[in-house]
Amino acid sequence: MKKLFLYSFIFVLTLVFFEEVKAEVKLNVPFSIQAPYGHWVAPWDNACEETSTVMIDKYYQNYPGRNLPAEIAGPAIMQLVKNENAYFGFNEDTNASQMAAIINNFLSWEAKVVKNPTLEQLKSEIDNGRPFILPASGPDLHNPYYNSDKIDYHAFVVSGYDEEKREFIVQETGTVHGLDLRYSYDTIMTAMHDFLPNNNTYKGEKVVVFTSPKIDLSKNIDADNDGLTKEQELKYGTILFFRDSDGDGYNDGDEVKSGYSPTIAEPRLLDDILVKAANKNPTVYLIEDGKKRRITSAEVFLRHGWKWKDIKKIKPSFLSNQVPDGTVLDY
C-alpha cells in the first residue's frame, strides 16, 4: 500500500512538472510594423523604438485587436517622434533611458531601465502581465525575414514565452511577419544591448525597458510645464505633451487653479455636451443649438442614459453670460 501511494505521488509530481515545462504565457499586445504605410524612409525606417512604445501603450489601453491599422499606428508613432524632437532634439536611435523618459513624461503608464536582467526576471514580467521593450544588437538576432546583420541597433516588444521550446514571443517591428514572432532564450539574452553610437551597440550594456500600468515613479512629473503633474493630467483628462489642452490660450494648470475646465475651450463649445459651472452650483445643462437646457433632476439625467463622468466643468461667468438659456429639460 505504501509503495502504491509513493508511485501515485511520483506520478502526480511528474504530471505537474510536465505541465510546468510546457507552460506558454502570451500577452495580447497589438502589433504594428514600424513602417505602417509601407514606406521605409525616415522617420519610419528608424521608428522601432517608437513603434514598440505605441504597441505597449495600446496594450495598456486594452486595444481590442491584435493588429494596429495604419490609421491608428501611424499618427501615434509620429506623435512620439515629435515628442522626441521637442524633448531631445532628435528622434533616431533613442537608447533605453531615453525611451523610458518619453514614456514617463508623455504617456499614461511608466517605464524603468533594468540592467543585467536574468532570464527569470524577464519571464516574471510576462507572468505579471507587463510586456517590455528589448534594445538589441541587430547582428545577434539572425532574423529570417530581414537582413539583421546590417542593422546595428533595433528594438521590439517581448510579450510572452514558451518554456517548453525555450523561446520568447515578441512583437517584431522590423517585419510584416512580426506578430508573435519567436526568438530563442539564448538569442534574446545574447542580442540584448543598449544603443551605442558608431556601430558599437554590440558593446552596449545589457538592459531592458520594463513597463507598468501604474505611475508610482512618474506621477509627479510635469513634462510640458503646464502646472499639472502627470497624475493630475490623467485625473483631468488633459494632454500630457500640450500646455493648453483645449487651445483657449490658458495653461491647463492655470485653468484648474481658477476652477475652469482645462479640456473645454468655452468659446468653441460643441452641441450635445453636458456642462456645469465650475463652482458649487450642482445644476447640469445640455448644450443644444448653442443654448443651455437646464436638466431638472437626476431622474431626467439618468433616463437619457447619460453618465456623471461625462459632465464638463466650464467657467461660471461664461456659462451664465455667454450661453443663452434654452427650454428646460424635464422629461
C-alpha positions, 0 to 999 in steps of 0.5 A: 500500500505504501509503495502504491501511494509513493508511485501515485505521488511520483506520478502526480509530481511528474504530471505537474512538472510536465505541465510546468515545462510546457507552460506558454504565457502570451500577452495580447499586445497589438502589433504594428510594423514600424513602417505602417504605410509601407514606406521605409524612409525616415522617420519610419525606417528608424521608428522601432523604438517608437513603434514598440512604445505605441504597441505597449501603450495600446496594450495598456489601453486594452486595444481590442485587436491584435493588429494596429491599422495604419490609421491608428499606428501611424499618427501615434508613432509620429506623435512620439517622434515629435515628442522626441524632437521637442524633448531631445532634439532628435528622434533616431536611435533613442537608447533605453533611458531615453525611451523610458523618459518619453514614456514617463513624461508623455504617456499614461503608464511608466517605464524603468531601465533594468540592467543585467536582467536574468532570464527569470526576471524577464519571464516574471514580467510576462507572468505579471502581465507587463510586456517590455521593450528589448534594445538589441544588437541587430547582428545577434538576432539572425532574423529570417525575414530581414537582413539583421546583420546590417542593422546595428541597433533595433528594438521590439516588444517581448510579450510572452514565452514558451518554456517548453521550446525555450523561446520568447514571443515578441512583437517584431517591428522590423517585419510584416511577419512580426506578430508573435514572432519567436526568438530563442532564450539564448538569442534574446539574452545574447542580442540584448544591448543598449544603443551605442553610437558608431556601430558599437551597440554590440558593446552596449550594456545589457538592459531592458525597458520594463513597463507598468500600468501604474505611475508610482515613479512618474506621477509627479512629473510635469513634462510640458510645464503646464502646472499639472503633474502627470497624475493630475493630467490623467485625473483631468483628462488633459494632454500630457505633451500640450500646455493648453489642452483645449487651445483657449490660450490658458495653461491647463494648470492655470485653468484648474487653479481658477476652477475652469475646465482645462479640456473645454475651450468655452468659446468653441463649445460643441452641441450635445455636451453636458456642462456645469459651472465650475463652482458649487452650483450642482445644476447640469445643462445640455448644450443644444443649438448653442443654448443651455437646457437646464436638466431638472433632476437626476431622474431626467439625467439618468433616463437619457442614459447619460453618465456623471463622468461625462459632465464638463466643468466650464467657467461660471461667468461664461456659462451664465453670460455667454450661453443663452438659456434654452427650454428646460429639460424635464422629461 
